Amino acid sequence: MSTNSTQAFKDLLLVAIGNLKKLLQVVEQEYQLLQTGASDAEELEALTEKKNQLLQQIEVDVDQRKEFLKTQDLNPDMDGLESFFASLPEANAAALRKGWNQLISLLEKIHQQNNINGRLINRALQHFDVLLNAMQETQGKVRVYHPSGGAGDLNIPRNLGKA
């Protein structure tokens, strides 16, 4: 493989890593908002829009890497990537593998943080549902959900507003 192909793949990696770093920052900002409990809906909506834009760009990054592998007459998958690395001089392959590993590490961090954010959102939704049910006239019983996902009734006195 030529030096040009090594540089081209390096450039693709650097762009992708940059976009993933931006996404990680957005997901961490989202976490901070969700942690406060008194989240500003507009700010959260703006972060969601930014996150969606970055996800679209990351999809473009993935497509560009696949296209790059195809132009090298390789399969656009991990086997093709491994073949590309194997075709390079050892120093170049090691440098690109390091970049690739950084990309994978960022993906894992984003995935973990996004899962945490999802759990926070689900917990907030459950609390909202409990409060909504408590405010509705329900003959003294409120439908709640257990952590396992099952539903049950909770007895709440009708004079809840007097507490």
RODO-2510 file (C-alpha; in nm, 4 decimals, decimal comma):
residues 163
     n   res          X          Y          Z
     1     m     0,0000     0,0000     0,0000
     2     s     0,1172     0,3490    -0,0723
     3     t     0,1990     0,6309     0,1630
     4     n    -0,1005     0,8135     0,0170
     5     s    -0,3394     0,5421     0,1334
     6     t    -0,1813     0,5435     0,4798
     7     q    -0,2240     0,9204     0,5019
     8     a    -0,5789     0,9055     0,3651
     9     f    -0,6827     0,6504     0,6274
    10     k    -0,5061     0,8496     0,8992
    11     d    -0,7012     1,1596     0,7928
    12     l    -1,0278     0,9650     0,8051
    13     l    -0,9421     0,8396     1,1533
    14     l    -0,8543     1,1866     1,2811
    15     v    -1,1840     1,3307     1,1569
    16     a    -1,3800     1,0411     1,3071
    17     i    -1,1988     1,0691     1,6415
    18     g    -1,2690     1,4429     1,6470
    19     n    -1,6386     1,3856     1,5845
    20     l    -1,6539     1,1169     1,8534
    21     k    -1,4858     1,3492     2,1039
    22     k    -1,7504     1,6129     2,0283
    23     l    -2,0247     1,3539     2,0757
    24     l    -1,8745     1,2420     2,4069
    25     q    -1,8778     1,6032     2,5274
    26     v    -2,2437     1,6398     2,4313
    27     v    -2,3380     1,3141     2,6052
    28     e    -2,1485     1,4257     2,9166
    29     q    -2,3283     1,7628     2,9094
    30     e    -2,6565     1,5756     2,8790
    31     y    -2,5603     1,3705     3,1847
    32     q    -2,4873     1,6861     3,3843
    33     l    -2,8288     1,8270     3,2948
    34     l    -3,0031     1,5033     3,3852
    35     q    -2,8154     1,4801     3,7164
    36     t    -2,9459     1,8155     3,8366
    37     g    -3,3008     1,6868     3,8240
    38     a    -3,4321     2,0330     3,7342
    39     s    -3,3328     2,0012     3,3713
    40     d    -3,3960     2,2885     3,1366
    41     a    -3,6076     2,1318     2,8628
    42     e    -3,4853     2,3757     2,5973
    43     e    -3,1218     2,3107     2,6797
    44     l    -3,1818     1,9359     2,6779
    45     e    -3,3599     1,9653     2,3432
    46     a    -3,0677     2,1652     2,1996
    47     l    -2,8244     1,8967     2,3160
    48     t    -3,0402     1,6271     2,1594
    49     e    -3,0375     1,8139     1,8284
    50     k    -2,6594     1,8541     1,8481
    51     k    -2,6243     1,4856     1,9323
    52     n    -2,8360     1,3874     1,6318
    53     q    -2,6272     1,6071     1,3997
    54     l    -2,3060     1,4485     1,5301
    55     l    -2,4518     1,0998     1,4895
    56     q    -2,5296     1,1790     1,1273
    57     q    -2,1715     1,2983     1,0770
    58     i    -2,0376     0,9833     1,2432
    59     e    -2,2476     0,7772     1,0029
    60     v    -2,0822     0,9663     0,7161
    61     d    -1,7421     0,8911     0,8742
    62     v    -1,8222     0,5194     0,8821
    63     d    -1,9366     0,5274     0,5197
    64     q    -1,6159     0,7050     0,4169
    65     r    -1,4005     0,4419     0,5881
    66     k    -1,5973     0,1664     0,4163
    67     e    -1,5573     0,3404     0,0811
    68     f    -1,1851     0,3781     0,1468
    69     l    -1,1519     0,0041     0,2060
    70     k    -1,3462    -0,0670    -0,1129
    71     t    -1,1077     0,1569    -0,3116
    72     q    -0,8248    -0,0564    -0,1713
    73     d    -1,0036    -0,3665    -0,3083
    74     l    -1,0787    -0,4812     0,0452
    75     n    -1,3988    -0,5839     0,2180
    76     p    -1,5613    -0,2922     0,4026
    77     d    -1,5525    -0,4756     0,7359
    78     m    -1,3103    -0,5714     1,0139
    79     d    -1,1462    -0,8359     0,7971
    80     g    -1,0799    -0,5749     0,5296
    81     l    -0,9427    -0,3361     0,7903
    82     e    -0,7113    -0,6053     0,9250
    83     s    -0,5946    -0,6818     0,5704
    84     f    -0,5252    -0,3119     0,5174
    85     f    -0,3193    -0,2929     0,8376
    86     a    -0,1320    -0,6123     0,7424
    87     s    -0,0365    -0,4614     0,4061
    88     l     0,1345    -0,1620     0,5685
    89     p     0,4895    -0,1276     0,6958
    90     e     0,5016    -0,2200     1,0646
    91     a     0,5459     0,1372     1,1933
    92     n     0,2559     0,2696     0,9857
    93     a     0,0307    -0,0182     1,0866
    94     a     0,1138     0,0344     1,4550
    95     a     0,0335     0,4060     1,4318
    96     l    -0,2971     0,3462     1,2554
    97     r    -0,3905     0,0673     1,4971
    98     k    -0,3284     0,3086     1,7830
    99     g    -0,5678     0,5574     1,6221
   100     w    -0,8207     0,2827     1,5569
   101     n    -0,8002     0,1692     1,9206
   102     q    -0,8591     0,5282     2,0317
   103     l    -1,1678     0,5406     1,8098
   104     i    -1,2985     0,2148     1,9604
   105     s    -1,2284     0,3393     2,3134
   106     l    -1,4243     0,6583     2,2476
   107     l    -1,7149     0,4557     2,1078
   108     e    -1,7216     0,2444     2,4234
   109     k    -1,7178     0,5526     2,6497
   110     i    -2,0011     0,7116     2,4525
   111     h    -2,2017     0,3901     2,4661
   112     q    -2,1573     0,3584     2,8441
   113     q    -2,2439     0,7223     2,9115
   114     n    -2,5443     0,7078     2,6816
   115     n    -2,6719     0,4004     2,8682
   116     i    -2,6372     0,5862     3,1989
   117     n    -2,8246     0,8831     3,0535
   118     g    -3,0972     0,6498     2,9311
   119     r    -3,1385     0,5044     3,2793
   120     l    -3,1615     0,8557     3,4270
   121     i    -3,4280     0,9494     3,1738
   122     n    -3,6236     0,6303     3,2463
   123     r    -3,6055     0,6959     3,6196
   124     a    -3,7299     1,0515     3,5685
   125     l    -4,0154     0,9225     3,3521
   126     q    -4,1117     0,6707     3,6197
   127     h    -4,1170     0,9457     3,8833
   128     f    -4,3235     1,1629     3,6523
   129     d    -4,5712     0,8775     3,5955
   130     v    -4,6048     0,8218     3,9714
   131     l    -4,6689     1,1913     4,0300
   132     l    -4,9159     1,2086     3,7435
   133     n    -5,1006     0,9059     3,8735
   134     a    -5,1011     1,0493     4,2258
   135     m    -5,2614     1,3710     4,1021
   136     q    -5,5356     1,1849     3,9206
   137     e    -5,8333     1,0677     4,1192
   138     t    -5,7689     0,6976     4,1521
   139     q    -5,9733     0,5874     4,4520
   140     g    -5,6687     0,6100     4,6758
   141     k    -5,4453     0,3835     4,4686
   142     v    -5,1621     0,4806     4,2346
   143     r    -5,0166     0,2564     3,9662
   144     v    -4,6369     0,2355     3,9988
   145     y    -4,3653     0,0378     3,8292
   146     h    -4,1058    -0,1680     4,0078
   147     p    -3,7395    -0,1672     3,9006
   148     s    -3,8041    -0,5073     3,7424
   149     g    -4,0621    -0,3438     3,5150
   150     g    -4,3681    -0,4949     3,6812
   151     a    -4,6647    -0,2840     3,7862
   152     g    -4,8259    -0,2626     4,1258
   153     d    -5,0570    -0,0432     4,3303
   154     l    -4,9493     0,2033     4,5962
   155     n    -5,2033     0,3280     4,8482
   156     i    -5,1932     0,7051     4,8771
   157     p    -5,4326     0,8843     5,1088
   158     r    -5,6807     1,1177     4,9398
   159     n    -5,5632     1,4058     5,1576
   160     l    -5,2221     1,4095     4,9884
   161     g    -5,2553     1,7849     4,9343
   162     k    -5,2807     1,8437     5,3104
   163     a    -4,9463     1,6837     5,3892
***
